[in-house]
């Protein structure tokens, strides 16, 4: 019951904050971009962007996870400013449970948001299972971004700078989608590379990547989880 109560409190805190509330709807904006803006651009340019739909979707989904991660990132920064972290250390709830619940909440929301973006955009025909799988791996970017923000920033002003930097890194897996052969792995260190490539293979077929669809997802899942655990260890030392 305490966990449910705290989860409700956390969500209400996000909704009350105007910036966080807007970020919670960001996935809707990304879905609208895919559904209406992309076709509009095609009509205006008189050019079919069909061959690049997988690139567009990958970018929208990855940006969604990073923005969702910023919600928890800023929430934790607020908690640090209010010295809540010190209180947690002497409270019945452990720091792992306190941070873990935030991460779980934003991960679930990010998975749902990623699914909505791909499904609502209707740019490519994909089975729901494929959309859920890609979204689940891409959503790992949300808790990872939140932790990175708090490892590199001490306040919200610095946090905004970190968000801009993290969003810029999304360009790397997008660029990798245009590479063929072993060169595609140049940017494999960016966690978003793996779900982006999985989506590319799901849309274009096996010839679009060096690995299979399942391999990209599996490596992305393991790599993302390891990165989150490692980043949490760094974060824990900071607080």
Secondary structure, DSSP 8 states (H G I E B T S, - for coil): -HHHHHHHHHHHHHHHSHHHHHHHTHHHHHHHIIIIIHHHHHHHHT---GGGHHHHHHHHHHHHHHHHHHHHHHHHHHHHHTTHHHHHHTSSS-HHHHHHHHHHHHHHHHHHHHHHHHHHH-SS---HHHHHHHHHHHTHHHHHHHHHHHHH-SSHHHHHHHHHHHHHHHHHHHHHTT--GGGGGGGTTSTHHHHHHHHHHHHH-GGG-SS-HHHHHHHHHHHHHHHHHHHHHHHHHH-
